[in-house]
Amino acid sequence: MRRVTGTIVATAVITLTSWAAPPADAHAANAYCDAVAAGQQVRADLSQGLQSGDPAQMTSALEKAKAATQKILAAAPPDIKPAWQAQVEGIGAVEKAIADAIQSQGDPAKIKQAQQDINTARQKITTASAQGEADLAKRCQ
């Protein structure tokens, strides 16, 4: 089961751990930049937690990543909030898909559905991450 779960999340790990350097131009941007900087370590921990194959570590890492991303969302300028909201939703979808895979008890149909759900979430996160990266490059150094 660990191998299946590891396979399911492998592609999500890469997407969930890519953030650019924190921004630094105006006062409002500083709070945004600080939230992004604080989230970088959480993202690194997420990768390790997902790769562990341990359901408890995976769940904890996803919860922390979602909380950090929600903090960034709260501090984000209005024009980039949709990208961060999409990342929050994507992390939530990965979290649910992993829980579903763990609870599937090896049912191939349920595992396949979990893989599809993670792929859908990965696409959403990839698009949102690209938007976030472009925005961070403008606002951050």
Secondary structure, DSSP 4 states (H G I P E B T S, - for coil): -HHHHHHHHHHHHHHHT---PPB-SSHHHHHHHHHHHHHHHHHHHHHHHHHH--HHHHHHHHHHHHHHHHHHHHHS-TTTHHHHHHHHHHHHHHHHHHHHHHHTTT-HHHHHHHHHHHHHHHHHHHHHHHHHHHHHHHHB-
